[in-house]
Amino acid sequence: PWLAAFAATMVTLTTWGRGVLLTNSRANVLDTLLPTLMGIVEFGLFAVLYPRKGLDGKDIRWANGTEPWHLWPFANALHALLAVFLVLNRIYNTDPIKDFEPRLQPLASQYMDWMRGDWKGALGTAIVITILGYFTLPLARKKSRWYLAFCFLPVVVYAGVVNMAEHQRQLTDDYVFGLAAAPTPSPSPPCQQVLDEIRRTVCR
C-alpha cells in the first residue's frame, strides 16, 4: 500500500509535468479547487496507512475487524476520481484552434487525445480499485499473502501511466524544439514589397 500511494503521487507529478508544457491560460475556480483537494487526498493516501493505536495500546479495529489501513484502496480511488474531474475541466477550458498558433495545432490535437485517454483511464482505475478493494477486505483482515498481489496491482498500473506520461512529455519537447530549429519562412511577395518600400523610405 505504501508503494501504491507513492506511485499515485508520481502519476500526478508526471502528468502535470507534461500538461504544464501545453496548458493554456484559460482557467476557472476548479483549476484551483481540484488540485488542492488532490493534495489533501494525497496526504490521506499515506496518513491512512499510519498505524493507529487506541487508548489501550492495541490497533484500532472497527466492525468485523476492519482497521484504518484497510481503506487505502478507497483513498486511491478517490484520488483517481478527482483526477477525472481535473482533466475534464482542462478539456472544457482548452480550444486547440483558438489557444494555439497554426504550427502547434497538430500537437494541441494530440494533447486533447492524451487528456481524453487520461480521464477514461482514471475513471476505470477508480472503479476497478473500488470494486477490488471491497471484495478483498476479508483478505486484508486476515492479512493473507494473497492480499499482497492486490497491493501490487495499482503499482503496476501507475508505473505504466508514469512511463506513458514521460514519453508524451518527450514527444512534446521534440516537437517544440523541432519547430524552433526549423528555418523561418521567407516573406511572401506582398510582404517583401512592403519591406522594400519601408527600406526606401528610411533611406531617403
HELIX and SHEET records of a PDB file:
HELIX    1   1 TRP A    2  GLY A   19  1                                  18    
HELIX    2   2 LEU A   30  ALA A   47  1                                  18    
HELIX    3   3 ALA A   63  GLY A   65  5                                   3    
HELIX    4   4 PRO A   68  LEU A   71  5                                   4    
HELIX    5   5 TRP A   72  TYR A   92  1                                  21    
HELIX    6   6 PRO A  102  LEU A  104  5                                   3    
HELIX    7   7 GLN A  105  PHE A  135  1                                  31    
HELIX    8   8 LEU A  137  LYS A  142  1                                   6    
HELIX    9   9 TRP A  146  ALA A  181  1                                  36    
HELIX   10  10 PRO A  189  CYS A  203  1                                  15    
END                                                                             
